[in-house]
Amino acid sequence: MHLFGLFALAQSSACKGLAGKVLLFPLQTNSSFVTLTPLNEMPRNAFTLCFRVATELPKEREIILFAYRTIDHDELNVWREKDGRVSLYLSGAGVFSCLPPLGTFRTSLCVTWDSVIGLTAFWMNGKRSTYQLYKPGHCIRPGGIFILGQDPDKCIGDFDPMQSFVGEITDVNMWDYVLSSSQIQAWYQGDKVPKGNVFDWATIDCNVNVGLANKVLVFPYQTDFSYVTLMPLKEMALKAFTLCLRVATELPEERQIILFAYRTSDYDELNVWREKDGRVALYMSGDGVFFFLPPLGTFRTSLCLTWESVGGLSAFWVDGKRSAYQVYKPGHSIRPEGTVLLGQDPDKHLGGLEALQSFVGEMTDVNMWDYVLSRSLIQAWHYGHKVPKGNIFDWATIDYQLNGNVILVDDD
């Protein structure tokens, strides 16, 4: 997830005041979202919510547009449904409106509701839908979390990528009363209106959550269904690479472990294994190359792998120390358009997973470059010093999907 306009946010961080800025959600994930901090407690008996939105997701794909949840309830959710209708949910069954479809050009969307008689309307580009009566006498509960980009099935958690928002959102404002028709039309036209007293985009406090900086993936059990999918920053058509990660495991040495898997439809393009005899191996579309390295164990190991096609020179690096070079597959090219997994080895494109090959342990700081890093840079990465950001995977900004029983924890 990125924030663009006058500047960009490339990793999880706080933000304040977003006048002239747009939130860009580029990929379908279960990890990227923005939390908003209200100026006042959530309005209980009336509100106006306005924002501008653009998306190219097909209309049969449901999208969460705005979510406010307390511990036990979806208090206020706005959706674009699978049938294209826009809906409002207040703690239960929703109310639906047949509006013109959302699309690639920015739409100005407002929702108004008041508790007295339940008068509810959607406003698109300054035009009001037919009024509907919805939940008269209802009271919205305070003390929840406001989220853009995801629908939390609990208070920040259980995100479903198939419900995530993909596109652009900007100018999110909210009032604890119903704006007049003329005020909503003025907001749509960009004219001056009263500042939102729940959210004011120009002064809003928010937190962008993306990437895995200071996070660790824990694979607690041997399974055939727990894995993490990584989305590369660029196509993996490679003639050279450096792959680095930090790993810890208590699996016995005689148990093979998949450490990294990249597979296209027909080939294991780039797999890294800890073999049954304890050696660490690299496989690229066929036979592998094997290295006798210090054993992986319960204490974290910094592991890097370098390879280049020109001469086939390949090496592993353990805690900043290089193995002996080996020549492996000179002239080879790694094919693009595959899937990268942590935790499992797919014997077909995202399928054929085997529990006895699965990773069990901890993994963090997975970074990848489309060139060979120098010795000094690999040693700097090992010690946690600044190095060029991975241009294929950058752990601090990485887009990913958790599947199964993988747990995400802080790196303490």
C-alpha positions as CSV (number, residue, x, y, z in Angstrom):
1,M,0.0,0.0,0.0
2,H,1.3,3.4,-0.9
3,L,0.5,7.0,-0.2
4,F,1.3,9.3,-3.1
5,G,0.9,13.0,-3.9
6,L,3.6,15.2,-2.6
7,F,5.5,12.2,-1.0
8,A,5.2,8.4,-0.7
9,L,5.1,6.1,2.3
10,A,6.8,2.8,1.5
11,Q,6.4,0.9,4.7
12,S,4.4,0.8,7.9
13,S,4.4,4.3,9.5
14,A,2.3,7.0,11.0
15,C,0.9,9.8,8.9
16,K,-0.8,13.1,9.9
17,G,-2.7,15.4,7.6
18,L,-3.4,14.1,4.1
19,A,-4.5,17.1,2.2
20,G,-3.6,16.6,-1.5
21,K,-2.7,13.0,-0.9
22,V,-4.2,9.7,-2.2
23,L,-4.0,6.2,-0.7
24,L,-3.1,3.7,-3.3
25,F,-3.8,0.0,-2.6
26,P,-2.0,-1.7,-5.6
27,L,-2.6,-5.4,-4.9
28,Q,-5.1,-7.8,-3.5
29,T,-3.7,-8.8,-0.1
30,N,-4.7,-9.7,3.5
31,S,-2.0,-7.5,5.0
32,S,-2.2,-3.9,3.7
33,F,-4.6,-1.5,5.5
34,V,-4.8,2.0,7.0
35,T,-6.1,2.7,10.5
36,L,-7.7,6.1,11.1
37,T,-7.8,7.9,14.5
38,P,-11.0,9.9,15.0
39,L,-11.0,13.5,16.3
40,N,-14.0,12.6,18.5
41,E,-15.7,9.4,19.7
42,M,-17.7,7.5,17.0
43,P,-21.0,9.3,16.4
44,R,-23.8,7.2,17.9
45,N,-27.1,8.6,16.4
46,A,-26.2,10.2,13.1
47,F,-23.4,10.6,10.6
48,T,-22.3,11.7,7.2
49,L,-19.3,9.8,5.7
50,C,-17.8,11.1,2.4
51,F,-14.8,9.9,0.4
52,R,-13.5,9.7,-3.2
53,V,-12.7,6.3,-4.7
54,A,-11.5,4.6,-7.9
55,T,-11.1,0.9,-8.6
56,E,-10.7,-1.4,-11.6
57,L,-11.8,-4.5,-9.7
58,P,-14.6,-6.2,-11.6
59,K,-18.1,-5.5,-10.3
60,E,-18.7,-9.2,-9.4
61,R,-15.9,-8.9,-6.8
62,E,-17.1,-7.5,-3.4
63,I,-15.0,-4.7,-2.0
64,I,-14.8,-3.2,1.5
65,L,-14.8,0.6,1.2
66,F,-14.9,1.6,4.9
67,A,-14.9,-0.5,8.1
68,Y,-15.6,0.4,11.7
69,R,-15.5,-2.5,14.2
70,T,-15.7,-2.9,17.9
71,I,-14.5,-6.1,19.6
72,D,-17.7,-8.1,18.8
73,H,-19.5,-6.2,16.1
74,D,-19.1,-4.7,12.6
75,E,-20.6,-1.4,13.7
76,L,-20.4,0.5,10.4
77,N,-19.3,-1.1,7.1
78,V,-19.7,0.3,3.6
79,W,-19.4,-2.3,0.8
80,R,-19.5,-2.6,-3.0
81,E,-21.4,-5.9,-3.3
82,K,-20.9,-8.7,-5.8
83,D,-23.9,-7.6,-7.7
84,G,-22.5,-4.0,-7.9
85,R,-24.8,-2.5,-5.4
86,V,-23.4,-0.3,-2.6
87,S,-24.4,-1.2,0.9
88,L,-24.3,0.1,4.5
89,Y,-24.2,-2.4,7.4
90,L,-24.8,-1.3,11.0
91,S,-24.4,-4.3,13.3
92,G,-26.4,-6.8,11.3
93,A,-28.4,-6.9,8.1
94,G,-27.6,-4.1,5.6
95,V,-29.3,-1.6,3.4
96,F,-28.5,-1.6,-0.4
97,S,-28.6,1.0,-3.1
98,C,-28.4,0.5,-6.9
99,L,-25.9,3.2,-7.8
100,P,-23.9,3.7,-11.0
101,P,-20.9,1.4,-11.0
102,L,-17.6,2.4,-9.4
103,G,-14.8,2.4,-11.9
104,T,-11.4,3.7,-13.0
105,F,-12.4,7.3,-12.8
106,R,-12.8,8.8,-9.4
107,T,-16.3,8.7,-7.8
108,S,-17.3,11.0,-4.9
109,L,-19.4,8.9,-2.5
110,C,-21.2,10.0,0.6
111,V,-23.5,8.0,3.0
112,T,-25.9,9.7,5.5
113,W,-27.9,8.1,8.3
114,D,-29.7,9.3,11.4
115,S,-31.3,7.3,14.1
116,V,-34.5,9.3,14.7
117,I,-36.4,7.6,11.9
118,G,-33.6,5.7,10.2
119,L,-33.4,8.0,7.2
120,T,-30.5,6.7,5.0
121,A,-29.2,7.8,1.6
122,F,-26.2,7.3,-0.6
123,W,-24.8,10.3,-2.6
124,M,-22.8,9.8,-5.8
125,N,-21.1,12.8,-7.4
126,G,-23.5,15.1,-5.5
127,K,-26.7,13.3,-6.4
128,R,-28.8,11.6,-3.8
129,S,-30.2,8.1,-4.0
130,T,-33.8,7.4,-3.0
131,Y,-34.2,7.6,0.8
132,Q,-34.5,4.3,2.7
133,L,-35.5,3.7,6.3
134,Y,-32.8,1.7,8.1
135,K,-32.5,0.9,11.8
136,P,-34.5,3.7,13.4
137,G,-33.5,4.0,17.0
138,H,-30.2,2.2,16.5
139,C,-27.2,3.4,18.5
140,I,-23.6,2.9,17.1
141,R,-21.2,1.7,19.8
142,P,-18.0,3.5,20.5
143,G,-14.5,2.2,21.3
144,G,-13.8,0.5,17.9
145,I,-11.2,0.6,15.1
146,F,-11.5,2.4,11.8
147,I,-9.9,0.7,8.8
148,L,-9.5,1.4,5.1
149,G,-8.5,-1.4,2.8
150,Q,-9.6,-4.5,4.8
151,D,-12.7,-6.0,6.6
152,P,-11.7,-7.2,10.0
153,D,-13.6,-10.2,11.2
154,K,-12.3,-9.4,14.6
155,C,-10.7,-6.2,16.0
156,I,-7.8,-6.0,13.4
157,G,-7.4,-9.5,12.2
158,D,-8.8,-12.3,10.0
159,F,-8.5,-10.3,6.8
160,D,-9.7,-12.0,3.6
161,P,-7.8,-10.9,0.5
162,M,-10.9,-11.5,-1.7
163,Q,-12.6,-8.7,0.2
164,S,-9.7,-6.3,0.2
165,F,-9.8,-2.9,-1.5
166,V,-7.6,-2.4,-4.6
167,G,-7.5,1.0,-6.1
168,E,-7.4,4.6,-4.8
169,I,-9.1,6.3,-1.9
170,T,-8.8,10.0,-0.9
171,D,-10.6,12.8,0.9
172,V,-12.1,10.7,3.7
173,N,-14.2,13.0,5.9
174,M,-16.9,12.2,8.5
175,W,-19.3,14.3,10.6
176,D,-21.5,13.3,13.6
177,Y,-24.6,14.8,11.9
178,V,-26.3,14.7,8.5
179,L,-24.9,17.3,6.1
180,S,-27.5,19.2,4.0
181,S,-27.9,18.5,0.3
182,S,-26.2,21.8,-0.6
183,Q,-23.2,21.0,1.7
184,I,-22.7,17.5,0.2
185,Q,-22.9,19.0,-3.3
186,A,-20.3,21.7,-2.2
187,W,-18.0,18.9,-0.9
188,Y,-18.3,17.0,-4.2
189,Q,-17.3,20.2,-6.1
190,G,-14.4,20.8,-3.8
191,D,-15.9,23.9,-2.3
192,K,-15.6,24.9,1.4
193,V,-17.7,22.9,3.8
194,P,-17.5,22.5,7.7
195,K,-14.5,20.4,8.6
196,G,-15.3,16.9,9.5
197,N,-15.5,16.6,13.3
198,V,-14.9,12.9,13.3
199,F,-12.4,12.7,10.4
200,D,-10.9,15.7,8.6
201,W,-8.7,14.6,5.7
202,A,-6.5,17.7,5.9
203,T,-5.6,17.0,9.6
204,I,-6.3,13.3,9.9
205,D,-4.1,11.0,12.0
206,C,-3.6,7.6,10.5
207,N,-1.2,4.6,10.4
208,V,-0.2,2.8,7.2
209,N,0.2,-0.9,7.7
210,V,2.2,-2.6,5.0
211,G,5.3,-4.7,4.8
212,L,6.9,-6.8,7.5
213,A,9.6,-4.5,9.0
214,N,10.4,-5.8,12.6
215,K,8.0,-8.7,12.1
216,V,8.7,-12.5,12.2
217,L,6.8,-15.3,10.6
218,V,6.2,-18.2,12.9
219,F,5.4,-21.6,11.4
220,P,4.4,-23.5,14.5
221,Y,3.4,-26.9,13.2
222,Q,4.1,-29.4,10.5
223,T,1.2,-29.0,8.0
224,D,0.4,-29.3,4.3
225,F,-1.6,-26.1,4.3
226,S,0.3,-23.3,6.1
227,Y,2.4,-21.0,3.9
228,V,3.0,-17.4,3.0
229,T,2.8,-16.1,-0.6
230,L,5.1,-13.2,-1.5
231,M,4.4,-10.7,-4.3
232,P,7.6,-9.6,-6.0
233,L,8.2,-6.0,-6.9
234,K,9.1,-7.0,-10.5
235,E,9.0,-10.0,-12.7
236,M,11.4,-12.7,-11.8
237,A,13.1,-13.1,-15.2
238,L,16.5,-13.5,-13.7
239,K,20.1,-14.0,-14.9
240,A,21.5,-13.2,-11.4
241,F,20.2,-12.8,-7.9
242,T,21.0,-12.4,-4.2
243,L,18.5,-14.0,-1.8
244,C,18.9,-13.3,2.0
245,L,16.8,-14.4,5.0
246,R,17.1,-15.1,8.7
247,V,15.9,-18.4,9.9
248,A,15.6,-20.6,13.0
249,T,14.3,-24.1,13.3
250,E,14.4,-27.0,15.8
251,L,13.5,-29.6,13.2
252,P,16.1,-32.5,13.3
253,E,18.8,-32.5,10.7
254,E,17.5,-35.7,9.0
255,R,14.2,-34.0,8.2
256,Q,14.4,-32.0,4.9
257,I,13.0,-28.5,5.0
258,I,11.9,-26.1,2.2
259,L,13.4,-22.7,2.9
260,F,12.3,-20.8,-0.2
261,A,10.2,-21.9,-3.3
262,Y,9.6,-20.2,-6.6
263,R,7.6,-22.2,-9.1
264,T,6.1,-21.5,-12.5
265,S,3.4,-23.7,-14.0
266,D,5.8,-26.5,-15.0
267,Y,9.0,-25.9,-13.2
268,D,10.6,-25.5,-9.7
269,E,12.5,-22.4,-10.9
270,L,14.3,-21.6,-7.7
271,N,14.1,-23.7,-4.6
272,V,16.3,-23.6,-1.5
273,W,16.3,-26.7,0.8
274,R,17.9,-28.0,3.9
275,E,18.4,-31.6,2.8
276,K,18.1,-34.8,4.9
277,D,21.9,-35.1,5.3
278,G,22.0,-31.5,6.6
279,R,23.5,-29.9,3.4
280,V,21.8,-26.8,2.0
281,A,20.9,-26.9,-1.6
282,L,19.9,-24.7,-4.5
283,Y,17.7,-26.1,-7.3
284,M,16.9,-24.3,-10.5
285,S,14.7,-26.3,-12.9
286,G,16.4,-29.7,-12.4
287,D,19.4,-31.0,-10.5
288,G,20.7,-29.0,-7.6
289,V,24.0,-27.8,-6.2
290,F,24.8,-28.8,-2.5
291,F,26.8,-27.1,0.2
292,F,28.1,-28.3,3.6
293,L,27.2,-25.4,5.9
294,P,27.0,-25.1,9.7
295,P,23.7,-26.6,10.8
296,L,20.6,-24.6,11.1
297,G,19.2,-24.5,14.7
298,T,17.2,-22.8,17.4
299,F,19.3,-19.6,17.2
300,R,18.7,-17.4,14.2
301,T,21.0,-17.9,11.2
302,S,21.5,-15.2,8.6
303,L,21.5,-17.0,5.3
304,C,22.2,-15.6,1.8
305,L,22.6,-17.2,-1.6
306,T,24.2,-15.6,-4.7
307,W,24.2,-16.8,-8.3
308,E,24.9,-15.3,-11.7
309,S,24.3,-16.8,-15.1
310,V,27.5,-15.5,-16.8
311,G,29.8,-18.0,-15.2
312,G,27.4,-19.9,-13.0
313,L,29.2,-18.8,-9.9
314,S,27.1,-19.6,-6.8
315,A,27.7,-19.4,-3.1
316,F,25.9,-19.5,0.3
317,W,26.7,-17.0,3.0
318,V,26.1,-17.9,6.7
319,D,26.3,-15.1,9.2
320,G,28.3,-13.0,6.7
321,K,30.8,-15.8,5.8
322,R,31.0,-17.1,2.3
323,S,31.1,-20.8,1.4
324,A,33.4,-22.1,-1.3
325,Y,32.2,-21.1,-4.7
326,Q,30.6,-23.7,-7.0
327,V,29.8,-23.4,-10.7
328,Y,26.1,-24.1,-11.3
329,K,24.1,-23.7,-14.5
330,P,26.1,-21.2,-16.4
331,G,24.0,-19.5,-19.1
332,H,20.7,-20.4,-17.4
333,S,17.8,-18.0,-17.1
334,I,15.1,-18.1,-14.4
335,R,11.6,-17.8,-16.0
336,P,9.0,-15.2,-14.8
337,E,5.3,-15.5,-14.0
338,G,5.5,-17.9,-11.1
339,T,4.6,-18.0,-7.4
340,V,6.9,-17.5,-4.4
341,L,6.1,-19.4,-1.3
342,L,7.6,-19.6,2.2
343,G,6.8,-22.7,4.3
344,Q,5.9,-25.2,1.6
345,D,7.2,-26.7,-1.6
346,P,4.5,-26.8,-4.3
347,D,4.8,-29.8,-6.6
348,K,2.5,-28.0,-9.0
349,H,1.6,-24.3,-9.3
350,L,0.3,-23.7,-5.8
351,G,-0.6,-27.3,-5.0
352,G,0.7,-30.7,-4.1
353,L,2.0,-29.6,-0.7
354,E,3.6,-32.2,1.6
355,A,3.6,-31.9,5.4
356,L,6.9,-33.7,5.7
357,Q,8.7,-31.1,3.6
358,S,7.1,-28.1,5.3
359,F,9.0,-25.5,7.2
360,V,8.6,-25.3,11.0
361,G,10.3,-22.5,12.9
362,E,10.8,-18.8,12.4
363,M,11.6,-16.8,9.3
364,T,12.2,-13.0,8.9
365,D,14.0,-10.4,6.9
366,V,13.5,-12.0,3.4
367,N,15.1,-9.8,0.8
368,M,16.0,-10.4,-2.8
369,W,17.9,-8.5,-5.5
370,D,18.3,-9.1,-9.2
371,Y,22.1,-8.9,-9.0
372,V,24.9,-10.2,-6.8
373,L,25.6,-8.1,-3.7
374,S,29.2,-7.6,-2.8
375,R,30.8,-9.2,0.2
376,S,30.7,-6.0,2.1
377,L,27.0,-5.5,1.5
378,I,26.1,-9.1,2.5
379,Q,28.1,-8.6,5.7
380,A,26.4,-5.3,6.3
381,W,23.0,-6.9,5.9
382,H,24.0,-9.7,8.3
383,Y,24.8,-7.1,11.0
384,G,21.7,-5.1,10.3
385,H,23.4,-2.1,8.7
386,K,21.9,-0.2,5.8
387,V,22.0,-1.8,2.4
388,P,20.2,-1.1,-0.9
389,K,16.6,-2.1,-0.7
390,G,15.8,-5.4,-2.3
391,N,14.3,-4.7,-5.8
392,I,12.5,-8.0,-6.0
393,F,11.6,-8.4,-2.3
394,D,12.1,-5.7,0.4
395,W,10.9,-7.0,3.8
396,A,10.0,-3.6,5.0
397,T,7.5,-3.0,2.1
398,I,6.7,-6.5,1.0
399,D,3.1,-7.5,0.0
400,Y,2.2,-11.0,1.2
401,Q,-0.6,-13.3,2.1
402,L,-0.7,-15.6,5.1
403,N,-2.4,-19.0,4.7
404,G,-3.1,-21.6,7.3
405,N,-1.6,-21.5,10.7
406,V,1.2,-19.0,10.1
407,I,1.6,-16.5,13.0
408,L,2.9,-13.0,12.6
409,V,4.7,-11.6,15.7
410,D,6.9,-8.7,16.6
411,D,10.6,-9.2,16.3
412,D,11.8,-8.7,19.9
